[in-house]
Amino acid sequence: MEVGLTHYLLLAAAVFLVGMVGFIVRRNTLIMLMCVELMLSAANLVFVAFSRELGDEAGHVFVLMNFAVAAAEVAIGLAILMEIFRRRRSVDADDLNTLME
């Protein structure tokens, strides 16, 4: 059995769906950030799958750019969450209705 484009796209759709459901259902902002990372990883998988299928290396460049965006998002997001936790002792999304108290 050969693994083709359809298999990669189904895997990417499943990973994206898990990330989307996790983002919608969970209220912990740290878990929400991890779910966003899952969705970005699914997008990376799609880029690589189409890059392999078409024989073009441009998809790999997009993946590297996506990695840079994901790393910046994690660094800034975790810094903000740490500051919120220091001030409020909670990172629950339902408790965060204002930026500062």
N, C-alpha and C positions, 0 to 999 in steps of 0.2 A: 504494500500500500504506500503510495506516494503522498507526501504532505504537500498540498497545493495552497493556492491563494485563499480558497474558501475556508480552509482550516484555520489559517492565521486570522482571517477576518472574523470568524466565529469566536475564536479565543479573545480577540480584541473587544468584540461586542460584549462578551461575558464579563471580562475584567472591567470594562467601562460601566456596565450595568451594576456590578457589585459596588463600584465606587459611587455611582449616582444614588443607589438605594441607601448606602451607608451615609452619604452626605445628607440626604433628606431625613432619614430616620433618627440618626444619633444626634444628641444635643451637646456633646462634649466637643469643644472647638479643636482640640488636639486630634481627635478621631476624624473630625471634618477635614482637617488639613491632610491627614493620611489618605482620606478618600479622594481628595483632589489630586494627590500624587498618583493614585491608582488610575484616575481618568487620564492624566497626562501620560502615564505609561502605556495605556491602551492606544492613545494617539501615536505614540512612538512606534508601537508594534505595527500599526497600519502603515505608517510612513515606510518602515523597513520592508514590510511585505510587498507593497507596491513598487518600491525601489528594486527589490529582487525580481519581481515579476516582469518589470519593464526593462531591466538591465541598465538602469540609470542610477547614478550615484547621488543625485540631488536629494533623494529621500534621507540619506545618511547625514547630509548637511543640515536638513531640517531637524533631525533627531538631536544633533549636537546643539543646535540653537534652543531646542526644547529643554534639553538638560540644563543649559545655562539659565533659562527662565525658571525652571523648577527649583534650582539651587538658590536663586535669589528669592523666590517666593518662600521657600522654607526658612531661610535665614531671617528675613524680615518678619514673617508670620510668627516664628518661634520667639523672636525678640519682643514682639508686641504681646504675645500670650504670657511671657514671663513677667512683663511689667503689669499686666492686668492681674495675674495671680498674686503678685506682691501686694497690690493695692486692695484686692477684694477677697482673696483666698478662695476663689472659684473661677473656673473657666467654662462654666455652663453657658451655652448660647442664649438660653432664656433669661439669664440674669444680666446679660450685657445689652441693655437697651440704651445706654449712653456711653460715650467714649471716656469721659472723666467725671468724677463726682466732685 
